[in-house]
Amino acid sequence: MTVYADAVFVLNFSVNYLLLRASARLGGAAIRTRRLLLGALLGAAYAVAVYLPGLRWMTLFPCKVLCAAGMIVLSFGWRRSTFRLAAVFGGMTLVLCGAVYGVELLRGGQLHYRENALFYPVSFFSLLLTAAAVSAACRLLLPKLTFAADSILPVTLRLRGRTVRLSALRDSGNTLCDPVSGENVLTVYWRAVRGLFPCTLSEAEIACPATFALKLKDYAPRLIPYRAVGVPSGLLLAIPCEITINNRTKTGLIALSPTPVSARGAYEALTGGNQYA
């Protein structure tokens, strides 16, 4: 059997990208195109590698699991929500397999058996079009598992040469603002932004923002008053930094939340409704 490496690469890259993008939408994750492309690229490179001389061992099940895990981490990062997104990706893959099976049955395709596996000789364009149709159907016909469309935004924070990337929920009920300037404040879970600071942050320090502000005095800290369900009053430590959301960059305040802003880790920050639309 003749295998064309370029066709295998293009087909797997395209299908992987469609599945990863659909998984991000259904799983309520921020869609970072570059990361999804990297994940798809890894899967495509693996698909080509297994046909190279001396690399047949890569077809072993542990190697397949490692490749899939690498694709997921490259696409969605390493956080608690990654496990949920991995499950969504696995489900999407099964949906595609079922769709291809159904299409081939309708076309009267013949089932083949080779190397302890059952398969259909699916054409390049048939598989690609089926994958595109599955991705489009999931986007148009199925709601996200947890969030409304485009409610999760990719966020990039920069502070004195240090950069952190995370996801934020567009929360219309979040009215936190700077009492001096009136500017909206981005609320972030403190563990998600530890990489912005050269010093070590601890949970005990975050719980005492007035005292902790002295440790970060070189960063022009502020104390932001807030109220929340079950919290009649409190203070959050806020730091000015460069914030990029939806390709818009501005200098604003990030308030360090002592507790996670998402129960399942799907996002690490809260914006103020349509502030960054």
Secondary structure, DSSP 4 states (H G I P E B T S, - for coil): ----HHHHHHHHHHHHHHHHHHHHHHTT----HHHHHHHHHHHHHHHHHTTSTT-GGGGSHHHHHHHHHHHHHHHH-SSTHHHHHHHHHHHHHHHHHHHHHHHHHHTTPPPEEETTEEE----HHHHHHHHHHHHHHHHHHS--SSS-TT-EEEEEEEETTEEEEEEEEEETT---B-TTT--BEEEEEGGGGGGG-SSPP-HHHHT-HHHHHHHTGGG--EEEEEEETTEEEEEEEEEEEEEEETTEEEEEEEEEESS-SSTTSS-SEEEEGGGG-
